[in-house]
Amino acid sequence: MSNTYYIPLSMVADKAGFEFLSDLYDKILHIDNTDIYVNFDYCKEFEANLAAALGALLSYAISEKQCNVYVNNPREKGVRRALSRNKFLRAFEVLTQIEDRETFIEYSCFGVGETVKFKNFILTNLVQKKRFPHCSEKAADKIIESIYEIFANAVSHGGSKYVYCCGEMHARHGRSMMDMTFVNLGATVIENVNNYLKKREKSSLEPCNALIWAFQRGNTTKPIPGGLGLDILREFITLNEGRIQMVSGNAMLEIEKDETNSIVLDMYFPGTIVNVDFNCSDQKSYKLTEENTDLNNLL
């Protein structure tokens, strides 16, 4: 017995793309011990950073549902090149020619005990890239710690065994953007936030409001006093004129400039997808207020 799943014509970070991933999870959830064929024949566009989410679902099928997963080599040259450069295809035993990867962040998976490895990955593959906006060492540390909040939430009390990530650089609205996506299949942000509030005898929040809460200053569900939340990342992205998307459960949040848009999804995603678009055309230099009050303030 086997199941074939076709990747859509356009796979991008929007409501339709996230709902496809949620639907794929639902299909995988209801099968066991079967062959899964992932077919890219109809796909003409695939944002390479979303390979983190697709890879998380396929890895779940292999490890938890005891399925055999087979991925075909995409016909579309652009799709094949993107998924070759970030080594997603290689991870699923599709042999391709690996090209220059300066504009790509390699598809990677981090386990519960790999905190240091994860932080080093963010440092070397994102913050230290020559195209990333210039940051002081202290500002870079703050950004890394805020991204680490995504990892910490997933593995400390989200019940997730792994966090998957990868990224790519592309042009959007005339600017050079580095998109990086982080995915886990643990408890949703909504569950984490409302469990946290319940322990403090506070009212639970609606799904989209729970995602908004996670990005507000001072809010973190980490059990470490004084731990950084996602607010630093949000503030940096606002100054940087980038974008953050978060999908968890049936809620989607998008933060761009000073606008926050929330969307209720028709499908449920188990865990969390965080997609961060860094504006690499940004010529500003970032430091903390304590370093120089004349430069940009991250806090």
Backbone bond lengths (Angstrom), bond angles and torsions (degrees), N, CA, C in turn:
res aa  C-N    CA-C-N  psi(-1)  N-CA   C-N-CA  omega(-1)  CA-C   N-CA-C  phi
1 M - - - 1.472 - - 1.527 109.23 -
2 S 1.337 116.73 141.99 1.458 119.65 -179.89 1.522 110.21 -147.12
3 N 1.313 115.63 163.25 1.458 122.78 177.81 1.512 108.53 -133.23
4 T 1.330 116.55 134.12 1.458 121.34 177.73 1.522 109.21 -112.92
5 Y 1.332 115.81 129.55 1.461 121.57 179.47 1.521 108.51 -119.71
6 Y 1.314 116.42 124.54 1.459 122.37 -176.96 1.530 110.28 -95.92
7 I 1.323 115.69 126.79 1.463 120.62 174.96 1.527 107.42 -71.80
8 P 1.336 118.41 134.40 1.471 120.47 -175.15 1.521 113.70 -65.75
9 L 1.328 114.66 167.59 1.461 122.29 -179.32 1.517 111.42 -52.64
10 S 1.324 116.98 -45.76 1.460 122.36 179.24 1.519 109.33 -127.30
11 M 1.328 115.71 120.58 1.470 121.17 -179.57 1.517 107.68 -116.25
12 V 1.342 115.38 95.26 1.460 120.67 -177.02 1.520 109.29 -129.58
13 A 1.338 115.20 169.51 1.471 121.06 -175.39 1.525 110.72 -81.50
14 D 1.336 116.01 73.48 1.454 121.40 174.85 1.524 108.71 -138.16
15 K 1.313 117.34 -177.54 1.460 121.64 -176.29 1.530 111.58 -55.46
16 A 1.325 116.98 -45.72 1.463 120.43 -179.29 1.520 111.75 -63.36
17 G 1.331 116.55 -41.42 1.463 120.29 179.68 1.513 112.10 -64.09
18 F 1.331 117.05 -44.44 1.458 120.44 -179.75 1.531 111.37 -69.06
19 E 1.322 116.58 -33.73 1.463 119.03 177.49 1.525 111.38 -70.77
20 F 1.338 118.22 -32.45 1.468 119.93 173.88 1.522 110.09 -61.48
21 L 1.330 116.75 -45.27 1.463 120.47 180.00 1.531 111.07 -63.09
22 S 1.329 116.44 -39.69 1.461 120.67 178.63 1.521 110.64 -65.38
23 D 1.329 116.45 -40.78 1.465 120.89 178.73 1.527 110.66 -66.03
24 L 1.331 116.32 -38.42 1.461 120.01 178.30 1.527 110.50 -62.62
25 Y 1.333 116.48 -42.20 1.466 119.38 176.60 1.524 110.52 -59.23
26 D 1.324 117.48 -44.28 1.462 121.17 -178.76 1.530 110.95 -60.74
27 K 1.317 116.29 -38.31 1.474 120.20 178.00 1.528 110.80 -66.62
28 I 1.338 116.34 -44.81 1.467 120.58 -179.38 1.524 110.69 -64.96
29 L 1.323 116.56 -35.29 1.460 121.84 -178.75 1.523 112.02 -58.63
30 H 1.322 117.31 -29.71 1.461 121.28 -173.83 1.520 113.60 -101.72
31 I 1.325 117.50 18.01 1.467 120.66 175.57 1.526 109.88 -128.97
32 D 1.322 115.86 157.96 1.466 122.41 176.92 1.513 109.21 -148.08
33 N 1.338 115.24 148.24 1.460 121.65 171.42 1.528 113.04 48.31
34 T 1.308 115.44 53.63 1.461 119.19 179.63 1.525 109.74 -138.79
35 D 1.317 116.34 170.77 1.462 121.42 176.38 1.524 108.88 -92.03
36 I 1.340 116.21 133.34 1.455 122.02 177.33 1.530 108.13 -115.05
37 Y 1.329 115.34 127.74 1.456 120.93 176.78 1.528 108.57 -112.17
38 V 1.327 115.90 121.38 1.460 121.91 178.89 1.516 107.50 -101.50
39 N 1.331 116.06 115.19 1.455 121.50 -170.35 1.531 111.60 -111.36
40 F 1.338 115.57 122.84 1.468 122.45 -179.27 1.532 112.61 -100.14
41 D 1.338 118.13 10.92 1.466 120.20 -172.00 1.524 113.89 -58.11
42 Y 1.329 118.10 -33.32 1.461 120.85 -177.22 1.527 113.09 -95.74
43 C 1.313 116.75 -3.52 1.459 120.91 -174.22 1.535 110.88 -82.50
44 K 1.331 115.94 123.13 1.463 121.68 179.37 1.526 112.31 -107.43
45 E 1.326 116.67 -16.97 1.467 121.30 -178.18 1.525 108.68 -146.75
46 F 1.329 116.22 128.21 1.469 121.26 178.96 1.518 108.14 -143.00
47 E 1.334 116.20 114.09 1.460 119.42 176.53 1.526 108.24 -70.99
48 A 1.329 115.82 116.14 1.458 121.35 -167.38 1.526 113.43 -59.43
49 N 1.339 117.81 -30.07 1.460 119.44 -179.20 1.530 111.77 -64.99
50 L 1.340 117.65 -24.60 1.464 120.76 178.65 1.519 112.72 -72.69
51 A 1.330 116.75 -7.15 1.458 120.03 173.26 1.529 110.72 -60.44
52 A 1.334 117.30 -25.28 1.464 120.49 177.13 1.523 110.51 -60.75
53 A 1.334 116.82 -42.77 1.465 120.75 -179.50 1.519 111.33 -72.33
54 L 1.328 117.24 -44.45 1.460 120.25 178.60 1.524 110.30 -62.01
55 G 1.329 116.57 -43.12 1.463 120.59 179.45 1.516 112.61 -62.94
56 A 1.343 117.10 -38.36 1.465 120.56 178.40 1.518 110.75 -61.20
57 L 1.332 116.82 -42.28 1.467 121.00 -179.17 1.528 111.48 -68.61
58 L 1.321 117.05 -40.72 1.459 120.09 -179.49 1.532 110.79 -69.85
59 S 1.321 116.72 -36.76 1.466 120.28 176.80 1.522 110.61 -65.56
60 Y 1.328 116.71 -36.90 1.473 121.27 175.60 1.521 110.31 -62.52
61 A 1.332 116.79 -40.77 1.465 120.74 178.66 1.521 111.08 -62.03
62 I 1.327 115.87 -37.66 1.472 120.29 -178.65 1.521 111.20 -73.59
63 S 1.329 116.97 -50.47 1.468 120.60 -171.49 1.517 113.73 -81.78
64 E 1.329 117.74 -35.92 1.466 120.29 -174.13 1.525 113.54 -102.04
65 K 1.337 116.70 -27.54 1.467 119.85 -177.50 1.520 112.67 -108.64
66 Q 1.346 116.06 2.98 1.460 122.16 177.39 1.526 112.98 53.35
67 C 1.315 115.78 41.81 1.456 121.67 178.51 1.521 110.57 -98.62
68 N 1.317 116.18 155.53 1.455 121.81 169.83 1.528 107.26 -97.92
69 V 1.328 116.72 128.06 1.461 120.91 -176.17 1.525 110.03 -111.96
70 Y 1.334 115.41 130.50 1.453 121.75 179.14 1.534 108.52 -125.53
71 V 1.326 115.92 125.50 1.462 121.95 -179.32 1.521 108.35 -112.64
72 N 1.342 116.95 128.36 1.456 117.87 179.41 1.523 111.11 -86.97
73 N 1.306 115.81 160.76 1.458 121.55 179.79 1.527 108.48 -76.66
74 P 1.345 119.10 120.26 1.470 120.17 -176.78 1.526 112.70 -57.63
75 R 1.329 115.66 141.66 1.464 120.60 178.19 1.524 111.58 -74.66
76 E 1.335 115.53 -40.35 1.465 120.18 -177.52 1.525 110.18 -68.09
77 K 1.327 115.70 124.66 1.465 120.57 -175.31 1.522 112.39 -57.45
78 G 1.339 117.46 -43.93 1.457 120.22 -178.11 1.514 112.44 -63.82
79 V 1.333 116.96 -39.50 1.468 121.35 178.59 1.514 109.82 -67.78
80 R 1.330 116.04 -44.52 1.463 120.87 179.84 1.526 111.00 -61.64
81 R 1.335 116.57 -42.06 1.463 120.62 -179.29 1.534 111.03 -64.60
82 A 1.332 116.01 -45.53 1.461 119.96 -177.75 1.519 112.12 -62.59
83 L 1.337 116.92 -44.87 1.466 120.81 -176.83 1.521 112.30 -80.75
84 S 1.320 115.58 -10.41 1.460 120.37 171.85 1.519 110.08 -84.32
85 R 1.327 116.35 -44.88 1.462 120.63 -177.14 1.521 112.72 -63.24
86 N 1.323 117.65 -35.71 1.469 118.27 -179.75 1.528 112.56 -91.11
87 K 1.339 116.40 6.51 1.467 124.68 174.57 1.529 113.93 67.08
88 F 1.324 116.92 17.97 1.464 118.86 175.41 1.526 110.72 -64.20
89 L 1.322 117.16 -46.83 1.466 119.84 -178.22 1.519 111.21 -62.11
90 R 1.312 116.64 -39.64 1.464 119.96 178.77 1.523 111.13 -62.06
91 A 1.338 117.25 -36.28 1.465 121.04 179.75 1.524 111.61 -60.78
92 F 1.349 116.11 -25.81 1.460 120.00 179.04 1.534 111.20 -112.39
93 E 1.330 113.78 30.19 1.464 123.61 169.54 1.523 113.74 62.67
94 V 1.333 115.54 33.81 1.463 120.24 171.95 1.518 106.89 -103.05
95 L 1.313 116.56 116.67 1.457 120.64 -175.99 1.523 110.76 -82.73
96 T 1.316 115.97 124.98 1.456 122.07 176.86 1.518 108.30 -141.35
97 Q 1.308 115.48 167.13 1.463 119.98 176.46 1.524 108.59 -80.96
98 I 1.323 116.26 121.83 1.462 120.29 179.47 1.518 108.92 -82.01
99 E 1.318 115.51 124.64 1.457 120.88 -177.90 1.524 110.21 -103.24
100 D 1.335 115.72 -171.66 1.462 121.91 178.89 1.531 110.13 -54.46
101 R 1.349 117.44 130.64 1.459 121.65 -175.14 1.527 112.83 -112.90
102 E 1.315 118.66 14.40 1.468 120.27 -179.56 1.529 111.23 -58.89
103 T 1.314 117.04 -34.17 1.463 120.28 -178.20 1.531 112.47 -93.56
104 F 1.318 117.31 8.98 1.456 120.57 179.75 1.523 111.01 -128.81
105 I 1.329 115.76 147.60 1.462 122.12 172.97 1.518 107.59 -107.63
106 E 1.302 115.62 121.76 1.459 122.37 -170.50 1.531 113.72 -59.15
107 Y 1.330 115.45 138.06 1.469 122.32 174.77 1.527 108.47 -60.37
108 S 1.341 116.35 122.27 1.462 121.05 -173.99 1.520 110.71 -142.26
109 C 1.329 114.80 158.37 1.459 121.92 -179.99 1.524 108.55 -132.39
110 F 1.345 117.01 135.84 1.457 122.12 -177.85 1.527 109.73 -125.75
111 G 1.332 115.42 131.90 1.452 121.08 179.80 1.517 112.26 -88.61
112 V 1.325 114.52 176.54 1.467 122.17 -174.63 1.526 112.99 -53.68
113 G 1.309 117.74 -41.42 1.459 120.82 -174.13 1.513 114.93 -91.88
114 E 1.322 118.16 14.52 1.463 120.66 -172.72 1.533 112.60 -108.09
115 T 1.323 115.49 43.62 1.461 121.50 -179.47 1.528 112.12 -58.26
116 V 1.316 116.57 -51.19 1.466 121.01 -177.52 1.521 110.50 -63.69
117 K 1.311 116.27 -42.23 1.467 121.14 179.44 1.534 110.31 -61.55
118 F 1.331 116.37 -40.86 1.463 120.66 179.29 1.526 110.82 -63.95
119 K 1.337 116.96 -47.37 1.464 120.46 -179.52 1.526 111.20 -62.39
120 N 1.319 117.01 -40.27 1.461 120.26 178.29 1.525 111.20 -65.32
121 F 1.322 115.89 -35.92 1.463 121.18 178.18 1.528 110.15 -62.31
122 I 1.328 116.62 -44.93 1.462 121.09 178.93 1.529 110.55 -64.36
123 L 1.322 116.41 -40.82 1.462 121.05 -179.61 1.526 111.20 -62.33
124 T 1.324 116.54 -52.42 1.461 120.22 -172.64 1.529 113.43 -80.18
125 N 1.329 117.44 -31.59 1.460 119.96 -174.65 1.523 113.76 -96.15
126 L 1.330 116.38 -9.68 1.456 118.98 -179.78 1.528 111.06 -128.36
127 V 1.320 117.13 -70.44 1.468 122.00 -170.92 1.531 111.99 -63.06
128 Q 1.326 117.51 -36.40 1.464 120.16 -178.21 1.524 113.94 -88.89
129 K 1.326 118.00 -1.13 1.461 119.44 176.47 1.532 109.18 -63.14
130 K 1.309 116.52 140.67 1.456 120.41 -173.84 1.530 112.57 -63.63
131 R 1.317 117.32 -21.76 1.464 120.14 -179.23 1.529 112.69 -90.46
132 F 1.323 117.47 -9.20 1.464 120.17 -179.65 1.533 109.06 -71.54
133 P 1.348 117.69 142.52 1.474 119.87 179.51 1.529 112.22 -52.42
134 H 1.327 116.44 143.50 1.464 120.89 -175.80 1.525 110.82 -67.77
135 C 1.331 115.84 130.08 1.467 122.14 179.09 1.525 109.42 -133.85
136 S 1.316 116.10 145.36 1.453 119.20 171.32 1.528 108.47 -68.16
137 E 1.320 115.77 165.51 1.466 119.62 -179.69 1.526 111.52 -59.96
138 K 1.330 116.61 -41.41 1.467 120.15 -179.48 1.527 111.41 -67.87
139 A 1.329 116.55 -39.96 1.464 119.89 178.41 1.522 110.52 -65.63
140 A 1.332 116.24 -40.75 1.467 120.42 177.84 1.524 110.71 -61.44
141 D 1.321 116.97 -40.99 1.472 121.12 178.65 1.524 110.85 -60.80
142 K 1.338 116.59 -40.50 1.462 120.63 179.60 1.533 110.68 -64.81
143 I 1.323 116.40 -41.50 1.462 120.78 179.57 1.527 110.18 -64.32
144 I 1.333 116.14 -44.51 1.464 120.46 179.41 1.525 110.88 -62.19
145 E 1.334 116.75 -42.93 1.465 120.57 179.47 1.529 111.39 -63.06
146 S 1.326 116.48 -37.32 1.451 119.67 179.96 1.528 110.88 -69.59
147 I 1.335 117.16 -39.85 1.466 120.32 174.76 1.525 109.87 -65.07
148 Y 1.320 116.12 -35.74 1.464 120.39 178.60 1.529 111.52 -61.38
149 E 1.327 117.18 -27.25 1.467 120.36 177.00 1.531 110.81 -55.51
150 I 1.328 116.76 -34.86 1.469 121.44 178.00 1.521 109.25 -62.33
151 F 1.334 116.28 -46.34 1.463 121.97 179.05 1.520 110.83 -65.03
152 A 1.330 116.34 -46.13 1.464 121.25 -176.22 1.523 111.73 -62.88
153 N 1.330 116.88 -42.85 1.454 120.12 178.55 1.518 111.59 -61.95
154 A 1.337 115.82 -36.68 1.464 120.24 -177.41 1.517 112.40 -69.71
155 V 1.340 116.62 -44.11 1.461 119.31 -171.38 1.525 114.01 -97.83
156 S 1.342 118.54 -23.39 1.463 118.79 -175.72 1.515 112.80 -80.42
157 H 1.341 116.76 -43.89 1.454 118.05 177.96 1.528 112.83 -141.84
158 G 1.312 116.35 10.61 1.464 119.73 174.48 1.513 111.76 -87.82
159 G 1.325 116.57 -12.39 1.455 119.95 178.37 1.517 113.77 76.43
160 S 1.328 117.56 12.42 1.456 120.42 -178.77 1.532 110.70 -85.65
161 K 1.318 116.24 139.43 1.461 120.66 178.02 1.532 111.58 -82.38
162 Y 1.331 116.32 -28.53 1.456 120.13 -173.67 1.527 111.84 -142.20
163 V 1.325 114.87 156.28 1.463 122.73 169.06 1.522 106.94 -123.07
164 Y 1.321 115.91 130.32 1.464 122.38 -178.94 1.524 108.67 -108.53
165 C 1.321 116.77 143.89 1.461 118.82 177.24 1.518 111.33 -154.47
166 C 1.322 116.05 157.06 1.463 123.62 171.58 1.525 107.07 -171.17
167 G 1.328 116.71 173.97 1.451 118.65 -177.11 1.514 112.38 -161.54
168 E 1.325 114.60 172.91 1.474 120.68 178.22 1.521 109.30 -154.40
169 M 1.319 115.46 158.33 1.455 121.56 175.16 1.523 108.93 -106.84
170 H 1.329 116.39 136.75 1.462 120.42 179.15 1.525 108.93 -154.99
171 A 1.303 116.02 171.20 1.459 121.74 179.30 1.524 109.87 -93.39
172 R 1.340 116.59 136.62 1.465 121.53 175.14 1.522 108.25 -147.08
173 H 1.316 116.06 125.27 1.469 122.29 -178.67 1.528 111.29 54.48
174 G 1.334 115.87 38.42 1.454 120.70 176.68 1.517 115.07 77.04
175 R 1.328 116.84 8.47 1.457 120.56 -179.83 1.524 110.45 -119.40
176 S 1.315 116.05 155.03 1.456 122.10 176.78 1.528 108.60 -87.56
177 M 1.335 116.89 118.35 1.455 122.12 -175.35 1.530 110.61 -117.47
178 M 1.336 116.31 139.98 1.460 121.43 172.10 1.529 107.19 -109.27
179 D 1.319 115.92 111.24 1.460 121.29 179.66 1.521 109.26 -95.73
180 M 1.330 116.65 131.00 1.458 121.10 177.84 1.524 108.65 -131.67
181 T 1.323 116.35 131.83 1.463 121.43 -175.78 1.520 110.54 -120.00
182 F 1.344 114.71 136.83 1.463 122.52 178.39 1.529 108.13 -121.55
183 V 1.321 116.88 135.22 1.463 120.45 -174.90 1.523 110.55 -138.12
184 N 1.333 115.73 136.64 1.460 120.35 168.59 1.520 108.57 -138.30
185 L 1.326 115.82 156.99 1.465 121.79 -178.99 1.519 111.13 -113.21
186 G 1.331 116.46 33.75 1.458 121.28 178.03 1.514 111.28 -91.40
187 A 1.323 115.93 -154.68 1.469 120.57 176.71 1.525 109.15 -62.60
188 T 1.322 116.87 147.68 1.457 120.36 -179.39 1.529 110.63 -72.75
189 V 1.319 115.81 161.31 1.462 121.15 174.13 1.528 109.56 -59.20
190 I 1.312 116.22 -36.51 1.466 121.19 179.87 1.526 110.66 -60.11
191 E 1.323 116.22 -45.45 1.469 120.66 177.70 1.522 110.64 -63.62
192 N 1.330 116.64 -46.39 1.465 120.71 -178.43 1.527 112.05 -60.69
193 V 1.327 115.49 -46.43 1.466 119.79 -178.35 1.524 110.72 -64.67
194 N 1.319 117.19 -47.07 1.457 119.31 -176.99 1.525 112.75 -70.65
195 N 1.321 118.08 -31.57 1.475 120.09 173.17 1.528 110.28 -65.45
196 Y 1.321 115.58 -40.06 1.465 121.61 178.02 1.530 110.15 -62.20
197 L 1.329 116.69 -46.12 1.464 121.15 -179.37 1.528 111.51 -67.60
198 K 1.323 115.87 -37.16 1.468 119.81 -179.93 1.521 111.25 -62.53
199 K 1.330 117.02 -40.74 1.465 120.99 179.15 1.527 111.25 -63.35
200 R 1.315 115.89 -23.47 1.469 120.46 179.50 1.529 111.20 -103.13
201 E 1.334 114.63 15.60 1.464 122.40 175.73 1.527 112.04 57.19
202 K 1.321 114.93 41.02 1.458 121.05 176.34 1.523 109.44 -111.87
203 S 1.320 116.03 158.50 1.463 121.47 -176.96 1.528 110.83 -69.01
204 S 1.327 115.70 145.10 1.462 120.27 177.59 1.523 109.72 -74.12
205 L 1.325 115.95 160.72 1.459 122.48 -176.70 1.519 111.22 -112.26
206 E 1.320 115.94 151.61 1.458 120.43 172.26 1.534 108.27 -65.30
207 P 1.369 117.60 154.68 1.470 120.83 -174.01 1.525 115.41 -47.41
208 C 1.327 118.42 -53.58 1.471 119.86 -177.74 1.521 111.79 -65.65
209 N 1.320 117.16 -35.92 1.462 120.53 178.67 1.527 111.48 -68.18
210 A 1.327 116.93 -30.08 1.462 120.30 176.42 1.530 110.92 -66.09
211 L 1.329 116.61 -36.99 1.471 119.90 176.90 1.527 110.35 -68.41
212 I 1.324 116.66 -40.60 1.466 120.40 177.03 1.525 109.95 -60.73
213 W 1.325 117.64 -42.85 1.470 122.90 179.45 1.530 110.42 -56.39
214 A 1.327 117.28 -40.10 1.465 121.27 -176.10 1.522 112.93 -63.20
215 F 1.339 117.30 -22.62 1.460 120.92 -177.95 1.523 113.16 -100.71
216 Q 1.311 118.22 1.21 1.456 120.40 -178.52 1.527 110.92 -82.93
217 R 1.327 115.20 147.98 1.462 121.85 -176.14 1.527 111.42 -54.79
218 G 1.331 114.94 130.97 1.458 121.25 175.74 1.507 114.92 84.75
219 N 1.327 118.08 -8.47 1.461 120.19 -178.58 1.519 111.25 -89.97
220 T 1.296 116.64 127.25 1.460 123.51 174.42 1.507 108.01 -155.81
221 T 1.319 116.28 143.64 1.467 120.01 177.27 1.521 111.12 -99.60
222 K 1.342 116.80 4.06 1.468 119.33 176.51 1.525 109.35 -64.73
223 P 1.333 117.29 141.60 1.463 120.10 -178.96 1.522 114.01 -78.52
224 I 1.336 117.59 9.09 1.466 121.28 -178.65 1.523 109.06 -97.58
225 P 1.310 119.70 118.24 1.462 121.35 -179.94 1.528 110.87 -56.47
226 G 1.315 115.56 134.09 1.462 119.93 177.97 1.508 114.20 80.00
227 G 1.338 117.53 5.59 1.454 120.64 -178.77 1.520 111.54 -63.77
228 L 1.319 116.75 143.31 1.459 121.04 179.86 1.518 110.21 -71.35
229 G 1.313 116.23 138.63 1.445 120.82 173.21 1.518 110.30 -96.22
230 L 1.319 115.34 -163.38 1.453 120.50 -178.77 1.523 112.62 -85.28
231 D 1.331 117.43 -0.50 1.463 119.81 -176.53 1.526 112.36 -64.91
232 I 1.339 117.45 -33.58 1.469 120.13 178.82 1.521 109.79 -63.22
233 L 1.331 115.99 -43.56 1.458 120.25 179.16 1.527 110.28 -62.95
234 R 1.335 116.48 -42.33 1.461 120.52 179.20 1.534 110.50 -62.22
235 E 1.326 117.65 -43.75 1.461 120.83 -178.62 1.529 111.53 -66.05
236 F 1.330 115.77 -39.73 1.460 118.67 178.29 1.523 110.63 -64.42
237 I 1.329 116.99 -45.24 1.456 120.73 -179.14 1.525 111.23 -63.67
238 T 1.329 117.48 -34.32 1.470 120.47 177.47 1.522 110.52 -64.74
239 L 1.337 116.82 -46.45 1.466 121.07 177.77 1.528 111.44 -65.30
240 N 1.312 115.20 -36.77 1.455 123.05 -177.03 1.530 112.43 -77.43
241 E 1.325 117.20 -11.74 1.463 123.58 -176.66 1.524 111.29 60.50
242 G 1.340 114.47 42.46 1.454 121.04 175.74 1.522 110.71 -101.66
243 R 1.351 115.87 -148.60 1.459 120.03 -177.46 1.526 109.71 -154.25
244 I 1.317 116.21 144.65 1.463 122.08 172.62 1.525 108.38 -124.47
245 Q 1.313 116.37 134.70 1.453 122.14 171.57 1.531 108.27 -122.42
246 M 1.319 116.55 137.20 1.456 120.63 173.75 1.524 108.70 -130.00
247 V 1.329 116.11 130.88 1.458 122.70 175.44 1.517 107.58 -123.01
248 S 1.327 116.39 127.14 1.458 120.61 179.34 1.525 108.11 -154.76
249 G 1.335 116.07 128.89 1.458 118.97 -174.16 1.514 109.47 61.79
250 N 1.326 117.11 -128.82 1.467 120.24 178.28 1.531 111.75 -107.08
251 A 1.327 116.32 24.42 1.465 121.01 -178.79 1.524 110.64 -117.32
252 M 1.328 115.21 144.58 1.466 121.89 176.47 1.519 108.15 -133.63
253 L 1.331 115.32 133.20 1.460 121.65 179.25 1.522 108.32 -123.97
254 E 1.324 115.82 136.95 1.467 120.53 177.83 1.523 108.57 -130.78
255 I 1.339 115.52 124.25 1.463 121.91 -179.59 1.523 108.62 -116.50
256 E 1.315 116.77 119.29 1.464 121.60 179.71 1.516 108.58 -145.26
257 K 1.335 115.67 126.82 1.462 121.97 -173.04 1.529 108.45 57.12
258 D 1.310 118.42 -126.58 1.467 120.39 179.96 1.529 111.88 -100.94
259 E 1.326 116.55 10.92 1.456 120.55 -176.18 1.526 111.29 -103.91
260 T 1.326 114.94 139.68 1.460 121.65 175.38 1.520 107.88 -124.38
261 N 1.312 116.27 117.95 1.463 121.55 -179.85 1.522 110.03 -114.84
262 S 1.318 116.29 134.38 1.457 120.92 178.56 1.523 109.78 -117.41
263 I 1.321 115.81 143.26 1.464 122.26 -176.73 1.527 108.20 -135.05
264 V 1.310 116.32 135.83 1.462 121.00 173.66 1.524 108.01 -91.38
265 L 1.332 116.92 123.72 1.456 121.98 -178.48 1.528 110.81 -85.12
266 D 1.321 115.41 151.81 1.459 120.67 177.67 1.522 111.79 -79.37
267 M 1.327 116.13 -18.26 1.462 121.77 -179.58 1.533 109.47 -120.44
268 Y 1.325 115.65 159.16 1.470 122.06 -175.61 1.524 109.23 -104.50
269 F 1.343 115.85 125.70 1.471 119.52 174.82 1.525 109.42 -100.76
270 P 1.324 117.39 126.46 1.465 121.79 -177.08 1.517 110.61 -82.17
271 G 1.281 119.36 107.25 1.456 120.54 -176.22 1.512 109.81 108.81
272 T 1.331 116.40 -144.98 1.463 119.90 -172.44 1.521 111.83 -146.40
273 I 1.314 115.76 137.95 1.462 123.08 169.40 1.524 106.99 -114.54
274 V 1.318 117.01 126.08 1.465 121.28 173.49 1.521 107.53 -120.09
275 N 1.307 115.63 119.17 1.455 121.46 179.36 1.528 108.74 -113.47
276 V 1.328 116.91 120.12 1.465 121.54 -177.86 1.523 109.26 -116.49
277 D 1.334 116.16 122.81 1.464 121.88 177.88 1.528 108.66 -104.59
278 F 1.327 116.37 110.34 1.461 121.24 178.71 1.527 109.45 -92.47
279 N 1.319 116.36 132.90 1.459 121.84 179.06 1.526 109.34 -83.61
280 C 1.320 116.85 103.04 1.466 121.38 -177.21 1.521 112.83 -86.19
281 S 1.328 116.71 0.94 1.468 120.47 172.11 1.523 110.98 -88.26
282 D 1.309 115.87 -2.56 1.462 122.69 -178.99 1.527 109.96 -67.89
283 Q 1.321 116.83 122.83 1.465 121.70 -178.46 1.530 112.86 -98.22
284 K 1.326 117.34 2.25 1.466 119.98 179.68 1.528 110.64 -74.30
285 S 1.336 115.52 157.51 1.460 121.99 173.36 1.525 107.94 -109.96
286 Y 1.317 116.42 135.91 1.463 120.85 -174.25 1.517 112.35 -110.68
287 K 1.337 114.46 127.06 1.459 121.85 174.05 1.514 108.41 -136.28
288 L 1.315 116.34 164.73 1.449 120.25 175.44 1.528 109.13 -78.59
289 T 1.307 116.53 157.11 1.461 121.41 179.56 1.520 111.51 -56.67
290 E 1.310 116.07 -38.75 1.463 120.70 -177.60 1.522 112.41 -66.08
291 E 1.352 116.92 -19.88 1.458 120.44 -179.79 1.532 111.67 -85.48
292 N 1.336 115.94 -41.55 1.461 119.68 -178.61 1.520 108.74 -165.05
293 T 1.301 116.91 112.53 1.460 120.44 -174.96 1.524 113.20 -70.84
294 D 1.326 117.72 -9.34 1.464 120.07 179.69 1.524 113.05 -85.54
295 L 1.351 115.90 -12.35 1.454 119.17 -178.22 1.516 109.70 -106.35
296 N 1.316 115.42 177.23 1.452 120.98 -171.06 1.515 113.42 -62.02
297 N 1.304 114.89 140.85 1.463 122.83 -175.47 1.519 110.24 -101.58
298 L 1.308 116.72 120.29 1.468 120.12 178.77 1.518 112.35 -93.39
299 L 1.303 117.16 -10.50 1.462 118.36 -173.58 1.520 112.55 -112.08
